[in-house]
Structures are given as structure tokens and as C-alpha cells.
Amino acid sequence: MNQHYNQNYTKDQIFQVLLKIHRYVRIGKYLIAKNENRIENKNLILKYNLTTKKQQRIIMQIKLDDFCHSVQNNKSGYEYEILYVFCPQITLYNLNDEQEQVDLYTKFNLIDSNSGSLVIVVSFHERKKPVNYLFRTKFD
């Protein structure tokens, strides 16, 4: 595993992170990054015709045992931010209405500032490389 990945968390710590993600998503204080650097996010949304409601439902289904690790933001000026990675296995339907199992790589940035709180979903695409789950055994 990458030396910059942090898995030094308790279940309660990640449970609190996930509660915050779910709370913000439930009240609509989130966005999925779709800028020019996030083509993979846009492609997944198009491939599976994921409406805003479906995107929200997927995020709300993420569980504690889907947590992999955190990593420091590497964008200049934002190095103080921690990004949390979860990789749930979900069922999606493509444009031909064919069912597919997808390992969904999600990376969340929790923003708490004087101007308000927000969850930015930095990554929302199919997993491209292996992940290690913190709270799963090798047999899960």
C-alpha cells in the first residue's frame, strides 16, 4: 500500500466521518466534482444514467466497512485537507438496462469553514487499482 495512505483510525472515528458525509448529502450540501480533471466521474454518471437522486442514494448506502484509507490533499494550498476513500461494491444498470457489479471508488473532502459546510466528492468512478479495506477481513 502507498506510504501516504493512512489507515490509523478506529471504527468510531470513521463512523463519525461517515455520519457527517451522510448528513451533508441528505440535506443537499454536497457536490460531485465534474471539472476537466474529473472526466472519470462524468463518464460513470453517463454510463449508468445516474441522476442526482441515484447519486445521492449510492452515497447514502456507503457503509463503515467500505472504508479504505485517508490521504492528505496534494493540491497546492490545500495540503491541510484530509480526503477519505471508500470503495463500496454496488449494482448498477447500464444504458442497455444490463445489471453490472461495480467497485465504486469514492473520495470525500469534508469542508467546514466560516462560510458553511460541504462535502465534495472528489472521486466517483470505477475502481482502477486494488484497495485495502481497513475494517474487512481478507475473507469478506
N, C-alpha and C positions, 0 to 999 in steps of 0.2 A: 504494500500500500504506500501511497505517496507520503513522504515525511511531513508534508504540510497539512495532511488530513488529521483532524482532531476527533478522537473517539473517547476522550476523557470526560464522560458525562454519566450521571446517574439516570435511571428511568424517570425519576421525578423532575429532573431538570429538563429533559426533553419533553416530558408530558406538559410542562408549563409552556414551553416553546410552541408545541402543537396546539395547546388551548388558545394561545394568542393568535396563531395563524388562523385557526377555525373561527375565532371571534371576529377578527377583521374581515375575513371572507364572507361570513354570514351577514355582516352589515354593509357589504359592498365597498369596503375600504382596502381594495387590492387592485393590482393590475398585473397582467401577464406581459412581459417585455416582448415587443414585436418590432423593434427597430432593425436597422440594416444588419446589425451584428447578431440578431436572433432569428434568422431565417428558419432554423430547425423548428422553433416554436410555431411559427406561422404555418410551416409545412404540415406539422402534426394536426393542427387545428383544421386545416383544409382537407387533409387526407381522411379524417374521421368526422368531418362536418360537425365540429364541436362548437355548439352555440355557447354563448356566455353562461347560460344556465347549466349546460353539461360540464363546462369547465369548472364552474363553482361546485357542482356535485362531486366531480372527481377529487378536487382538493379536499372537500369535506370528508371524503372516505379514507383519506390517508391516516394510517394508524401508527402508534408508537413503534411497533416492530418493523416499520418501513424505514426507520431512520438509519442512515449510513454513517455520516460524519459531518463535521463543520469545517469550514476553511475561511481564512481571512480574505476579504475582498482584495484583489490585486490592482484595482483601478487607482490611479494616482489621485490623492486627495481623499480617498475613501478607505484607506487601509485599516481604520478603526472598526469597520463593519464586519460582522460575522455572518457568513452565509451557511444555511442549514440545508443539507441534502437528504432527501427521502426518495426511495425508489419502490413505489407500490407496483404490484402486478395487477393489471386491470383488464377487463374485457371491453373492447371497443368494436364498433361496426364501421367498416369502410364504406365508400360511396356505392359499392355494389351490394350493400347490406350483408356482407360476409363478416362473420364473427372472427376476431383476432385477439389473441392474448398479447398484451404489450407490457413490457417492463418500462414504466414511465419514470424518467429521470427528472426530478424536480429539485430546484434550488431556490430557497427563500431568503429574502433580505427583509428583516423586520426594522422598519424605520419608526423611531419615536423621536419627535422633535417638538419644538415650541409651536410650530405651525400645524401639528397634528400627527397622527399615527397612520401607518400604511404598511401593507405587505406588498413587496414587489416579488413577483415570481420571475426570477431571472432565467431559469431553465424550465422548460415544459415540453419535453421531447422524448423520443425513444432512447433507451439506454444504449450507449455505444461501446462501453468498456465494462469489465467486471466491477462489481461493487461488493463491499463487505458490510453486512448488516451488524450493527452493534448488539442488538437485543435478540437476535435469532441464533439458534444453534445451527450447526452445519447440516442438520437433518431436517430443518423446517422447509 
